Structures are given as structure tokens and as C-alpha cells.
Amino acid sequence: MQRSAYAVKKQSKALTEMKIGQSGTVAAISGGSGMRARLEALGVRIGSKITKKSALIGLGPVIAVVGNMEIAIGYGMASRIFVEVDEQ
């Protein structure tokens, strides 16, 4: 998988790799301009706070909270959102 020009920090995890309940800051988004525009419309931008609320087993959608909004993101799109996870 090739990543975009955005540098992914060493401590960053893909949203799909985060545990349920973990929070963090979006560090990078890997994907084309269409995908980034779609995520921006949902409130997911570099620097925004995001919390993983739930996920289906396997390759199902990921439910996350961004700001005060709960959103569902497909597995493929969620795997391209890299989050710098907060220390707990």
C-alpha cells in the first residue's frame, strides 16, 4: 500500500487498528482527493479529535465520534485514517 505525501508519525495507528474507546488526533489521511473531501464533509480532518466507538468483526464498518457527531466509515476508508493515539 502506498501512502500519500502526508508523513505518518511513528506512534500513529490506522483507525482500524485502534481499540474500542481509544481516542486520538488525526495525523494523516492516505488516499485521493475524493476520499479526503468525503472525510472532510464528515468532519474528519488532520488535527481533529476522533474516538473509536465500535467496529464489526472482520472487515465491517467502523463507528467513530468526531466532535459531537457519530459517524460510520467503511473498513477500507478507516484503514487509511492514521491517528496519533492519546496516552491513557
PDB file of N, CA, C and O in Angstrom:
ATOM      1  N   MET A   1       0.836  -1.173   0.000  1.00  0.00           N
ATOM      2  CA  MET A   1       0.000   0.000   0.000  1.00  0.00           C
ATOM      3  C   MET A   1       0.883   1.239   0.000  1.00  0.00           C
ATOM      4  O   MET A   1       1.790   1.362   0.822  1.00  0.00           O
ATOM      5  N   GLN A   2       0.622   2.126  -0.896  1.00  0.00           N
ATOM      6  CA  GLN A   2       1.400   3.338  -0.992  1.00  0.00           C
ATOM      7  C   GLN A   2       0.694   4.452  -0.240  1.00  0.00           C
ATOM      8  O   GLN A   2      -0.516   4.628  -0.378  1.00  0.00           O
ATOM      9  N   ARG A   3       1.432   5.193   0.542  1.00  0.00           N
ATOM     10  CA  ARG A   3       0.841   6.268   1.336  1.00  0.00           C
ATOM     11  C   ARG A   3       1.029   7.590   0.619  1.00  0.00           C
ATOM     12  O   ARG A   3       1.942   7.747  -0.191  1.00  0.00           O
ATOM     13  N   SER A   4       0.153   8.544   0.924  1.00  0.00           N
ATOM     14  CA  SER A   4       0.220   9.853   0.282  1.00  0.00           C
ATOM     15  C   SER A   4       1.414  10.639   0.804  1.00  0.00           C
ATOM     16  O   SER A   4       2.221  10.125   1.579  1.00  0.00           O
ATOM     17  N   ALA A   5       1.517  11.880   0.373  1.00  0.00           N
ATOM     18  CA  ALA A   5       2.637  12.729   0.741  1.00  0.00           C
ATOM     19  C   ALA A   5       2.635  13.099   2.218  1.00  0.00           C
ATOM     20  O   ALA A   5       3.649  13.574   2.730  1.00  0.00           O
ATOM     21  N   TYR A   6       1.523  12.892   2.912  1.00  0.00           N
ATOM     22  CA  TYR A   6       1.471  13.211   4.335  1.00  0.00           C
ATOM     23  C   TYR A   6       2.331  12.204   5.099  1.00  0.00           C
ATOM     24  O   TYR A   6       2.207  10.994   4.906  1.00  0.00           O
ATOM     25  N   ALA A   7       3.193  12.713   5.957  1.00  0.00           N
ATOM     26  CA  ALA A   7       4.056  11.835   6.744  1.00  0.00           C
ATOM     27  C   ALA A   7       3.245  11.200   7.862  1.00  0.00           C
ATOM     28  O   ALA A   7       2.479  11.879   8.546  1.00  0.00           O
ATOM     29  N   VAL A   8       3.411   9.922   8.042  1.00  0.00           N
ATOM     30  CA  VAL A   8       2.727   9.206   9.108  1.00  0.00           C
ATOM     31  C   VAL A   8       3.696   9.114  10.279  1.00  0.00           C
ATOM     32  O   VAL A   8       4.791   8.567  10.148  1.00  0.00           O
ATOM     33  N   LYS A   9       3.286   9.654  11.428  1.00  0.00           N
ATOM     34  CA  LYS A   9       4.150   9.657  12.597  1.00  0.00           C
ATOM     35  C   LYS A   9       4.330   8.234  13.120  1.00  0.00           C
ATOM     36  O   LYS A   9       3.483   7.366  12.905  1.00  0.00           O
ATOM     37  N   LYS A  10       5.442   8.013  13.808  1.00  0.00           N
ATOM     38  CA  LYS A  10       5.797   6.685  14.269  1.00  0.00           C
ATOM     39  C   LYS A  10       4.762   6.088  15.223  1.00  0.00           C
ATOM     40  O   LYS A  10       4.516   4.882  15.178  1.00  0.00           O
ATOM     41  N   GLN A  11       4.149   6.907  16.086  1.00  0.00           N
ATOM     42  CA  GLN A  11       3.194   6.413  17.060  1.00  0.00           C
ATOM     43  C   GLN A  11       1.786   6.311  16.480  1.00  0.00           C
ATOM     44  O   GLN A  11       0.860   5.927  17.194  1.00  0.00           O
ATOM     45  N   SER A  12       1.607   6.639  15.229  1.00  0.00           N
ATOM     46  CA  SER A  12       0.279   6.634  14.631  1.00  0.00           C
ATOM     47  C   SER A  12      -0.200   5.221  14.346  1.00  0.00           C
ATOM     48  O   SER A  12       0.587   4.332  14.018  1.00  0.00           O
ATOM     49  N   LYS A  13      -1.520   5.032  14.479  1.00  0.00           N
ATOM     50  CA  LYS A  13      -2.177   3.764  14.151  1.00  0.00           C
ATOM     51  C   LYS A  13      -3.294   4.063  13.176  1.00  0.00           C
ATOM     52  O   LYS A  13      -3.884   5.143  13.203  1.00  0.00           O
ATOM     53  N   ALA A  14      -3.580   3.110  12.321  1.00  0.00           N
ATOM     54  CA  ALA A  14      -4.771   3.229  11.477  1.00  0.00           C
ATOM     55  C   ALA A  14      -5.987   3.150  12.393  1.00  0.00           C
ATOM     56  O   ALA A  14      -5.944   2.481  13.426  1.00  0.00           O
ATOM     57  N   LEU A  15      -7.058   3.821  12.027  1.00  0.00           N
ATOM     58  CA  LEU A  15      -8.282   3.803  12.828  1.00  0.00           C
ATOM     59  C   LEU A  15      -8.761   2.371  13.051  1.00  0.00           C
ATOM     60  O   LEU A  15      -9.307   2.060  14.110  1.00  0.00           O
ATOM     61  N   THR A  16      -8.564   1.504  12.070  1.00  0.00           N
ATOM     62  CA  THR A  16      -8.981   0.105  12.201  1.00  0.00           C
ATOM     63  C   THR A  16      -8.159  -0.653  13.234  1.00  0.00           C
ATOM     64  O   THR A  16      -8.631  -1.659  13.764  1.00  0.00           O
ATOM     65  N   GLU A  17      -6.937  -0.199  13.537  1.00  0.00           N
ATOM     66  CA  GLU A  17      -6.058  -0.871  14.499  1.00  0.00           C
ATOM     67  C   GLU A  17      -6.284  -0.400  15.932  1.00  0.00           C
ATOM     68  O   GLU A  17      -5.797  -1.028  16.873  1.00  0.00           O
ATOM     69  N   MET A  18      -7.011   0.691  16.104  1.00  0.00           N
ATOM     70  CA  MET A  18      -7.263   1.216  17.443  1.00  0.00           C
ATOM     71  C   MET A  18      -8.229   0.322  18.200  1.00  0.00           C
ATOM     72  O   MET A  18      -9.050  -0.370  17.597  1.00  0.00           O
ATOM     73  N   LYS A  19      -8.129   0.339  19.518  1.00  0.00           N
ATOM     74  CA  LYS A  19      -9.061  -0.403  20.356  1.00  0.00           C
ATOM     75  C   LYS A  19     -10.317   0.439  20.549  1.00  0.00           C
ATOM     76  O   LYS A  19     -10.278   1.665  20.452  1.00  0.00           O
ATOM     77  N   ILE A  20     -11.418  -0.228  20.821  1.00  0.00           N
ATOM     78  CA  ILE A  20     -12.669   0.478  21.067  1.00  0.00           C
ATOM     79  C   ILE A  20     -12.501   1.337  22.315  1.00  0.00           C
ATOM     80  O   ILE A  20     -12.022   0.869  23.348  1.00  0.00           O
ATOM     81  N   GLY A  21     -12.901   2.598  22.203  1.00  0.00           N
ATOM     82  CA  GLY A  21     -12.780   3.544  23.301  1.00  0.00           C
ATOM     83  C   GLY A  21     -11.531   4.401  23.244  1.00  0.00           C
ATOM     84  O   GLY A  21     -11.441   5.400  23.957  1.00  0.00           O
ATOM     85  N   GLN A  22     -10.559   4.031  22.407  1.00  0.00           N
ATOM     86  CA  GLN A  22      -9.343   4.834  22.293  1.00  0.00           C
ATOM     87  C   GLN A  22      -9.642   6.121  21.536  1.00  0.00           C
ATOM     88  O   GLN A  22     -10.467   6.150  20.623  1.00  0.00           O
ATOM     89  N   SER A  23      -8.949   7.186  21.938  1.00  0.00           N
ATOM     90  CA  SER A  23      -9.089   8.488  21.298  1.00  0.00           C
ATOM     91  C   SER A  23      -7.737   8.955  20.807  1.00  0.00           C
ATOM     92  O   SER A  23      -6.695   8.452  21.225  1.00  0.00           O
ATOM     93  N   GLY A  24      -7.772   9.919  19.918  1.00  0.00           N
ATOM     94  CA  GLY A  24      -6.535  10.495  19.428  1.00  0.00           C
ATOM     95  C   GLY A  24      -6.796  11.620  18.456  1.00  0.00           C
ATOM     96  O   GLY A  24      -7.929  12.072  18.288  1.00  0.00           O
ATOM     97  N   THR A  25      -5.728  12.065  17.818  1.00  0.00           N
ATOM     98  CA  THR A  25      -5.779  13.152  16.855  1.00  0.00           C
ATOM     99  C   THR A  25      -5.425  12.597  15.485  1.00  0.00           C
ATOM    100  O   THR A  25      -4.459  11.847  15.343  1.00  0.00           O
ATOM    101  N   VAL A  26      -6.203  12.963  14.485  1.00  0.00           N
ATOM    102  CA  VAL A  26      -5.932  12.505  13.123  1.00  0.00           C
ATOM    103  C   VAL A  26      -4.595  13.093  12.688  1.00  0.00           C
ATOM    104  O   VAL A  26      -4.429  14.312  12.651  1.00  0.00           O
ATOM    105  N   ALA A  27      -3.638  12.220  12.358  1.00  0.00           N
ATOM    106  CA  ALA A  27      -2.289  12.641  11.979  1.00  0.00           C
ATOM    107  C   ALA A  27      -2.112  12.672  10.467  1.00  0.00           C
ATOM    108  O   ALA A  27      -1.371  13.510   9.953  1.00  0.00           O
ATOM    109  N   ALA A  28      -2.778  11.775   9.745  1.00  0.00           N
ATOM    110  CA  ALA A  28      -2.628  11.706   8.295  1.00  0.00           C
ATOM    111  C   ALA A  28      -3.803  10.962   7.689  1.00  0.00           C
ATOM    112  O   ALA A  28      -4.439  10.124   8.327  1.00  0.00           O
ATOM    113  N   ILE A  29      -4.068  11.297   6.440  1.00  0.00           N
ATOM    114  CA  ILE A  29      -5.098  10.600   5.669  1.00  0.00           C
ATOM    115  C   ILE A  29      -4.458  10.182   4.360  1.00  0.00           C
ATOM    116  O   ILE A  29      -3.993  11.019   3.586  1.00  0.00           O
ATOM    117  N   SER A  30      -4.438   8.893   4.122  1.00  0.00           N
ATOM    118  CA  SER A  30      -3.858   8.347   2.906  1.00  0.00           C
ATOM    119  C   SER A  30      -4.989   8.077   1.926  1.00  0.00           C
ATOM    120  O   SER A  30      -5.908   7.315   2.227  1.00  0.00           O
ATOM    121  N   GLY A  31      -4.925   8.691   0.771  1.00  0.00           N
ATOM    122  CA  GLY A  31      -5.980   8.479  -0.212  1.00  0.00           C
ATOM    123  C   GLY A  31      -6.055   9.635  -1.184  1.00  0.00           C
ATOM    124  O   GLY A  31      -5.321  10.616  -1.061  1.00  0.00           O
ATOM    125  N   GLY A  32      -6.924   9.516  -2.125  1.00  0.00           N
ATOM    126  CA  GLY A  32      -7.078  10.541  -3.147  1.00  0.00           C
ATOM    127  C   GLY A  32      -7.862  11.746  -2.656  1.00  0.00           C
ATOM    128  O   GLY A  32      -8.351  11.774  -1.527  1.00  0.00           O
ATOM    129  N   SER A  33      -7.969  12.734  -3.523  1.00  0.00           N
ATOM    130  CA  SER A  33      -8.660  13.966  -3.147  1.00  0.00           C
ATOM    131  C   SER A  33     -10.148  13.726  -2.916  1.00  0.00           C
ATOM    132  O   SER A  33     -10.751  14.402  -2.082  1.00  0.00           O
ATOM    133  N   GLY A  34     -10.750  12.791  -3.627  1.00  0.00           N
ATOM    134  CA  GLY A  34     -12.162  12.485  -3.431  1.00  0.00           C
ATOM    135  C   GLY A  34     -12.434  11.899  -2.061  1.00  0.00           C
ATOM    136  O   GLY A  34     -13.411  12.259  -1.404  1.00  0.00           O
ATOM    137  N   MET A  35     -11.570  10.994  -1.630  1.00  0.00           N
ATOM    138  CA  MET A  35     -11.743  10.399  -0.314  1.00  0.00           C
ATOM    139  C   MET A  35     -11.513  11.439   0.779  1.00  0.00           C
ATOM    140  O   MET A  35     -12.261  11.484   1.755  1.00  0.00           O
ATOM    141  N   ARG A  36     -10.492  12.270   0.626  1.00  0.00           N
ATOM    142  CA  ARG A  36     -10.232  13.315   1.625  1.00  0.00           C
ATOM    143  C   ARG A  36     -11.394  14.299   1.693  1.00  0.00           C
ATOM    144  O   ARG A  36     -11.751  14.761   2.777  1.00  0.00           O
ATOM    145  N   ALA A  37     -11.989  14.622   0.544  1.00  0.00           N
ATOM    146  CA  ALA A  37     -13.139  15.533   0.532  1.00  0.00           C
ATOM    147  C   ALA A  37     -14.332  14.899   1.244  1.00  0.00           C
ATOM    148  O   ALA A  37     -15.040  15.578   1.987  1.00  0.00           O
ATOM    149  N   ARG A  38     -14.558  13.613   1.027  1.00  0.00           N
ATOM    150  CA  ARG A  38     -15.660  12.912   1.688  1.00  0.00           C
ATOM    151  C   ARG A  38     -15.458  12.900   3.199  1.00  0.00           C
ATOM    152  O   ARG A  38     -16.396  13.146   3.957  1.00  0.00           O
ATOM    153  N   LEU A  39     -14.227  12.614   3.639  1.00  0.00           N
ATOM    154  CA  LEU A  39     -13.939  12.598   5.069  1.00  0.00           C
ATOM    155  C   LEU A  39     -14.060  13.996   5.678  1.00  0.00           C
ATOM    156  O   LEU A  39     -14.542  14.140   6.801  1.00  0.00           O
ATOM    157  N   GLU A  40     -13.631  15.014   4.955  1.00  0.00           N
ATOM    158  CA  GLU A  40     -13.781  16.388   5.446  1.00  0.00           C
ATOM    159  C   GLU A  40     -15.244  16.742   5.627  1.00  0.00           C
ATOM    160  O   GLU A  40     -15.598  17.438   6.579  1.00  0.00           O
ATOM    161  N   ALA A  41     -16.102  16.274   4.727  1.00  0.00           N
ATOM    162  CA  ALA A  41     -17.538  16.518   4.846  1.00  0.00           C
ATOM    163  C   ALA A  41     -18.105  15.862   6.108  1.00  0.00           C
ATOM    164  O   ALA A  41     -19.100  16.332   6.661  1.00  0.00           O
ATOM    165  N   LEU A  42     -17.473  14.781   6.559  1.00  0.00           N
ATOM    166  CA  LEU A  42     -17.883  14.104   7.789  1.00  0.00           C
ATOM    167  C   LEU A  42     -17.224  14.708   9.032  1.00  0.00           C
ATOM    168  O   LEU A  42     -17.537  14.314  10.155  1.00  0.00           O
ATOM    169  N   GLY A  43     -16.318  15.658   8.832  1.00  0.00           N
ATOM    170  CA  GLY A  43     -15.635  16.293   9.955  1.00  0.00           C
ATOM    171  C   GLY A  43     -14.284  15.699  10.284  1.00  0.00           C
ATOM    172  O   GLY A  43     -13.650  16.111  11.256  1.00  0.00           O
ATOM    173  N   VAL A  44     -13.825  14.730   9.489  1.00  0.00           N
ATOM    174  CA  VAL A  44     -12.534  14.082   9.734  1.00  0.00           C
ATOM    175  C   VAL A  44     -11.468  14.836   8.949  1.00  0.00           C
ATOM    176  O   VAL A  44     -11.407  14.753   7.722  1.00  0.00           O
ATOM    177  N   ARG A  45     -10.630  15.572   9.673  1.00  0.00           N
ATOM    178  CA  ARG A  45      -9.545  16.352   9.077  1.00  0.00           C
ATOM    179  C   ARG A  45      -8.277  16.111   9.882  1.00  0.00           C
ATOM    180  O   ARG A  45      -8.340  15.671  11.030  1.00  0.00           O
ATOM    181  N   ILE A  46      -7.143  16.393   9.292  1.00  0.00           N
ATOM    182  CA  ILE A  46      -5.885  16.305  10.032  1.00  0.00           C
ATOM    183  C   ILE A  46      -5.966  17.300  11.185  1.00  0.00           C
ATOM    184  O   ILE A  46      -6.268  18.477  10.986  1.00  0.00           O
ATOM    185  N   GLY A  47      -5.694  16.817  12.379  1.00  0.00           N
ATOM    186  CA  GLY A  47      -5.759  17.656  13.571  1.00  0.00           C
ATOM    187  C   GLY A  47      -7.050  17.511  14.359  1.00  0.00           C
ATOM    188  O   GLY A  47      -7.132  17.986  15.492  1.00  0.00           O
ATOM    189  N   SER A  48      -8.068  16.861  13.783  1.00  0.00           N
ATOM    190  CA  SER A  48      -9.331  16.704  14.508  1.00  0.00           C
ATOM    191  C   SER A  48      -9.245  15.539  15.489  1.00  0.00           C
ATOM    192  O   SER A  48      -8.528  14.566  15.257  1.00  0.00           O
ATOM    193  N   LYS A  49      -9.988  15.656  16.590  1.00  0.00           N
ATOM    194  CA  LYS A  49     -10.045  14.601  17.599  1.00  0.00           C
ATOM    195  C   LYS A  49     -11.034  13.534  17.147  1.00  0.00           C
ATOM    196  O   LYS A  49     -12.101  13.848  16.619  1.00  0.00           O
ATOM    197  N   ILE A  50     -10.671  12.266  17.360  1.00  0.00           N
ATOM    198  CA  ILE A  50     -11.524  11.160  16.949  1.00  0.00           C
ATOM    199  C   ILE A  50     -11.466  10.067  18.011  1.00  0.00           C
ATOM    200  O   ILE A  50     -10.409   9.811  18.588  1.00  0.00           O
ATOM    201  N   THR A  51     -12.597   9.428  18.265  1.00  0.00           N
ATOM    202  CA  THR A  51     -12.687   8.318  19.215  1.00  0.00           C
ATOM    203  C   THR A  51     -13.348   7.144  18.521  1.00  0.00           C
ATOM    204  O   THR A  51     -14.401   7.301  17.903  1.00  0.00           O
ATOM    205  N   LYS A  52     -12.743   5.970  18.616  1.00  0.00           N
ATOM    206  CA  LYS A  52     -13.340   4.772  18.031  1.00  0.00           C
ATOM    207  C   LYS A  52     -14.393   4.244  18.995  1.00  0.00           C
ATOM    208  O   LYS A  52     -14.089   3.913  20.141  1.00  0.00           O
ATOM    209  N   LYS A  53     -15.636   4.167  18.522  1.00  0.00           N
ATOM    210  CA  LYS A  53     -16.732   3.740  19.380  1.00  0.00           C
ATOM    211  C   LYS A  53     -17.009   2.249  19.245  1.00  0.00           C
ATOM    212  O   LYS A  53     -17.199   1.562  20.248  1.00  0.00           O
ATOM    213  N   SER A  54     -17.034   1.742  18.015  1.00  0.00           N
ATOM    214  CA  SER A  54     -17.255   0.312  17.812  1.00  0.00           C
ATOM    215  C   SER A  54     -16.825  -0.080  16.417  1.00  0.00           C
ATOM    216  O   SER A  54     -16.558   0.767  15.565  1.00  0.00           O
ATOM    217  N   ALA A  55     -16.763  -1.381  16.201  1.00  0.00           N
ATOM    218  CA  ALA A  55     -16.420  -1.929  14.894  1.00  0.00           C
ATOM    219  C   ALA A  55     -16.999  -3.326  14.805  1.00  0.00           C
ATOM    220  O   ALA A  55     -17.080  -4.041  15.805  1.00  0.00           O
ATOM    221  N   LEU A  56     -17.395  -3.705  13.623  1.00  0.00           N
ATOM    222  CA  LEU A  56     -17.878  -5.061  13.415  1.00  0.00           C
ATOM    223  C   LEU A  56     -16.690  -5.990  13.234  1.00  0.00           C
ATOM    224  O   LEU A  56     -15.619  -5.561  12.803  1.00  0.00           O
ATOM    225  N   ILE A  57     -16.874  -7.229  13.553  1.00  0.00           N
ATOM    226  CA  ILE A  57     -15.814  -8.223  13.397  1.00  0.00           C
ATOM    227  C   ILE A  57     -15.488  -8.362  11.914  1.00  0.00           C
ATOM    228  O   ILE A  57     -16.380  -8.357  11.067  1.00  0.00           O
ATOM    229  N   GLY A  58     -14.217  -8.484  11.619  1.00  0.00           N
ATOM    230  CA  GLY A  58     -13.803  -8.643  10.231  1.00  0.00           C
ATOM    231  C   GLY A  58     -13.617  -7.308   9.546  1.00  0.00           C
ATOM    232  O   GLY A  58     -13.005  -6.391  10.095  1.00  0.00           O
ATOM    233  N   LEU A  59     -14.146  -7.208   8.353  1.00  0.00           N
ATOM    234  CA  LEU A  59     -13.923  -6.012   7.541  1.00  0.00           C
ATOM    235  C   LEU A  59     -15.150  -5.107   7.479  1.00  0.00           C
ATOM    236  O   LEU A  59     -15.380  -4.451   6.463  1.00  0.00           O
ATOM    237  N   GLY A  60     -15.928  -5.063   8.533  1.00  0.00           N
ATOM    238  CA  GLY A  60     -17.136  -4.235   8.563  1.00  0.00           C
ATOM    239  C   GLY A  60     -16.823  -2.787   8.867  1.00  0.00           C
ATOM    240  O   GLY A  60     -15.667  -2.425   9.082  1.00  0.00           O
ATOM    241  N   PRO A  61     -17.863  -1.952   8.885  1.00  0.00           N
ATOM    242  CA  PRO A  61     -17.660  -0.514   9.124  1.00  0.00           C
ATOM    243  C   PRO A  61     -17.199  -0.219  10.549  1.00  0.00           C
ATOM    244  O   PRO A  61     -17.407  -1.007  11.472  1.00  0.00           O
ATOM    245  N   VAL A  62     -16.570   0.936  10.691  1.00  0.00           N
ATOM    246  CA  VAL A  62     -16.074   1.424  11.978  1.00  0.00           C
ATOM    247  C   VAL A  62     -16.943   2.606  12.381  1.00  0.00           C
ATOM    248  O   VAL A  62     -17.181   3.506  11.576  1.00  0.00           O
ATOM    249  N   ILE A  63     -17.419   2.608  13.626  1.00  0.00           N
ATOM    250  CA  ILE A  63     -18.189   3.721  14.157  1.00  0.00           C
ATOM    251  C   ILE A  63     -17.233   4.571  14.986  1.00  0.00           C
ATOM    252  O   ILE A  63     -16.533   4.059  15.860  1.00  0.00           O
ATOM    253  N   ALA A  64     -17.208   5.874  14.707  1.00  0.00           N
ATOM    254  CA  ALA A  64     -16.313   6.778  15.414  1.00  0.00           C
ATOM    255  C   ALA A  64     -17.063   8.046  15.794  1.00  0.00           C
ATOM    256  O   ALA A  64     -18.091   8.383  15.206  1.00  0.00           O
ATOM    257  N   VAL A  65     -16.530   8.733  16.781  1.00  0.00           N
ATOM    258  CA  VAL A  65     -17.078  10.018  17.205  1.00  0.00           C
ATOM    259  C   VAL A  65     -16.059  11.089  16.853  1.00  0.00           C
ATOM    260  O   VAL A  65     -14.896  11.019  17.250  1.00  0.00           O
ATOM    261  N   VAL A  66     -16.521  12.087  16.095  1.00  0.00           N
ATOM    262  CA  VAL A  66     -15.696  13.232  15.720  1.00  0.00           C
ATOM    263  C   VAL A  66     -16.449  14.466  16.175  1.00  0.00           C
ATOM    264  O   VAL A  66     -17.554  14.737  15.704  1.00  0.00           O
ATOM    265  N   GLY A  67     -15.854  15.214  17.089  1.00  0.00           N
ATOM    266  CA  GLY A  67     -16.572  16.343  17.674  1.00  0.00           C
ATOM    267  C   GLY A  67     -17.752  15.808  18.462  1.00  0.00           C
ATOM    268  O   GLY A  67     -17.575  14.990  19.365  1.00  0.00           O
ATOM    269  N   ASN A  68     -18.955  16.260  18.132  1.00  0.00           N
ATOM    270  CA  ASN A  68     -20.154  15.739  18.799  1.00  0.00           C
ATOM    271  C   ASN A  68     -20.991  14.897  17.846  1.00  0.00           C
ATOM    272  O   ASN A  68     -22.182  14.686  18.073  1.00  0.00           O
ATOM    273  N   MET A  69     -20.361  14.417  16.777  1.00  0.00           N
ATOM    274  CA  MET A  69     -21.051  13.653  15.745  1.00  0.00           C
ATOM    275  C   MET A  69     -20.545  12.211  15.698  1.00  0.00           C
ATOM    276  O   MET A  69     -19.341  11.963  15.752  1.00  0.00           O
ATOM    277  N   GLU A  70     -21.467  11.281  15.599  1.00  0.00           N
ATOM    278  CA  GLU A  70     -21.120   9.865  15.462  1.00  0.00           C
ATOM    279  C   GLU A  70     -21.219   9.513  13.983  1.00  0.00           C
ATOM    280  O   GLU A  70     -22.246   9.759  13.350  1.00  0.00           O
ATOM    281  N   ILE A  71     -20.148   8.934  13.429  1.00  0.00           N
ATOM    282  CA  ILE A  71     -20.122   8.617  12.000  1.00  0.00           C
ATOM    283  C   ILE A  71     -19.755   7.158  11.785  1.00  0.00           C
ATOM    284  O   ILE A  71     -19.093   6.543  12.620  1.00  0.00           O
ATOM    285  N   ALA A  72     -20.193   6.614  10.659  1.00  0.00           N
ATOM    286  CA  ALA A  72     -19.819   5.259  10.244  1.00  0.00           C
ATOM    287  C   ALA A  72     -18.919   5.386   9.025  1.00  0.00           C
ATOM    288  O   ALA A  72     -19.244   6.092   8.071  1.00  0.00           O
ATOM    289  N   ILE A  73     -17.789   4.698   9.065  1.00  0.00           N
ATOM    290  CA  ILE A  73     -16.811   4.749   7.974  1.00  0.00           C
ATOM    291  C   ILE A  73     -16.528   3.317   7.554  1.00  0.00           C
ATOM    292  O   ILE A  73     -16.296   2.454   8.402  1.00  0.00           O
ATOM    293  N   GLY A  74     -16.545   3.060   6.265  1.00  0.00           N
ATOM    294  CA  GLY A  74     -16.226   1.739   5.758  1.00  0.00           C
ATOM    295  C   GLY A  74     -14.813   1.328   6.147  1.00  0.00           C
ATOM    296  O   GLY A  74     -13.952   2.177   6.377  1.00  0.00           O
ATOM    297  N   TYR A  75     -14.582   0.025   6.218  1.00  0.00           N
ATOM    298  CA  TYR A  75     -13.293  -0.501   6.661  1.00  0.00           C
ATOM    299  C   TYR A  75     -12.138   0.025   5.804  1.00  0.00           C
ATOM    300  O   TYR A  75     -11.105   0.428   6.338  1.00  0.00           O
ATOM    301  N   GLY A  76     -12.307   0.024   4.495  1.00  0.00           N
ATOM    302  CA  GLY A  76     -11.227   0.471   3.605  1.00  0.00           C
ATOM    303  C   GLY A  76     -10.844   1.916   3.842  1.00  0.00           C
ATOM    304  O   GLY A  76      -9.661   2.257   3.866  1.00  0.00           O
ATOM    305  N   MET A  77     -11.846   2.767   4.017  1.00  0.00           N
ATOM    306  CA  MET A  77     -11.585   4.182   4.270  1.00  0.00           C
ATOM    307  C   MET A  77     -10.972   4.365   5.659  1.00  0.00           C
ATOM    308  O   MET A  77     -10.044   5.156   5.832  1.00  0.00           O
ATOM    309  N   ALA A  78     -11.489   3.634   6.647  1.00  0.00           N
ATOM    310  CA  ALA A  78     -10.970   3.743   8.016  1.00  0.00           C
ATOM    311  C   ALA A  78      -9.520   3.277   8.104  1.00  0.00           C
ATOM    312  O   ALA A  78      -8.759   3.777   8.933  1.00  0.00           O
ATOM    313  N   SER A  79      -9.136   2.338   7.267  1.00  0.00           N
ATOM    314  CA  SER A  79      -7.757   1.839   7.298  1.00  0.00           C
ATOM    315  C   SER A  79      -6.762   2.853   6.735  1.00  0.00           C
ATOM    316  O   SER A  79      -5.551   2.664   6.852  1.00  0.00           O
ATOM    317  N   ARG A  80      -7.267   3.922   6.128  1.00  0.00           N
ATOM    318  CA  ARG A  80      -6.407   4.963   5.561  1.00  0.00           C
ATOM    319  C   ARG A  80      -6.389   6.232   6.408  1.00  0.00           C
ATOM    320  O   ARG A  80      -5.803   7.241   6.015  1.00  0.00           O
ATOM    321  N   ILE A  81      -7.038   6.174   7.577  1.00  0.00           N
ATOM    322  CA  ILE A  81      -7.017   7.295   8.518  1.00  0.00           C
ATOM    323  C   ILE A  81      -6.038   6.926   9.622  1.00  0.00           C
ATOM    324  O   ILE A  81      -6.242   5.945  10.337  1.00  0.00           O
ATOM    325  N   PHE A  82      -4.977   7.710   9.759  1.00  0.00           N
ATOM    326  CA  PHE A  82      -3.941   7.426  10.749  1.00  0.00           C
ATOM    327  C   PHE A  82      -4.081   8.396  11.914  1.00  0.00           C
ATOM    328  O   PHE A  82      -4.143   9.612  11.737  1.00  0.00           O
ATOM    329  N   VAL A  83      -4.130   7.816  13.113  1.00  0.00           N
ATOM    330  CA  VAL A  83      -4.427   8.580  14.325  1.00  0.00           C
ATOM    331  C   VAL A  83      -3.265   8.468  15.294  1.00  0.00           C
ATOM    332  O   VAL A  83      -2.748   7.378  15.536  1.00  0.00           O
ATOM    333  N   GLU A  84      -2.857   9.607  15.848  1.00  0.00           N
ATOM    334  CA  GLU A  84      -1.868   9.622  16.927  1.00  0.00           C
ATOM    335  C   GLU A  84      -2.661   9.407  18.210  1.00  0.00           C
ATOM    336  O   GLU A  84      -3.347  10.314  18.681  1.00  0.00           O
ATOM    337  N   VAL A  85      -2.568   8.223  18.765  1.00  0.00           N
ATOM    338  CA  VAL A  85      -3.398   7.813  19.902  1.00  0.00           C
ATOM    339  C   VAL A  85      -2.949   8.505  21.174  1.00  0.00           C
ATOM    340  O   VAL A  85      -1.755   8.600  21.458  1.00  0.00           O
ATOM    341  N   ASP A  86      -3.938   8.995  21.949  1.00  0.00           N
ATOM    342  CA  ASP A  86      -3.661   9.629  23.245  1.00  0.00           C
ATOM    343  C   ASP A  86      -3.186   8.594  24.239  1.00  0.00           C
ATOM    344  O   ASP A  86      -3.610   7.439  24.200  1.00  0.00           O
ATOM    345  N   GLU A  87      -2.304   9.012  25.129  1.00  0.00           N
ATOM    346  CA  GLU A  87      -1.847   8.136  26.218  1.00  0.00           C
ATOM    347  C   GLU A  87      -2.971   7.957  27.203  1.00  0.00           C
ATOM    348  O   GLU A  87      -3.726   8.894  27.463  1.00  0.00           O
ATOM    349  N   GLN A  88      -3.096   6.762  27.759  1.00  0.00           N
ATOM    350  CA  GLN A  88      -4.182   6.513  28.711  1.00  0.00           C
ATOM    351  C   GLN A  88      -3.664   6.204  30.067  1.00  0.00           C
ATOM    352  O   GLN A  88      -4.446   5.969  30.988  1.00  0.00           O
TER     353      GLN A  88
END
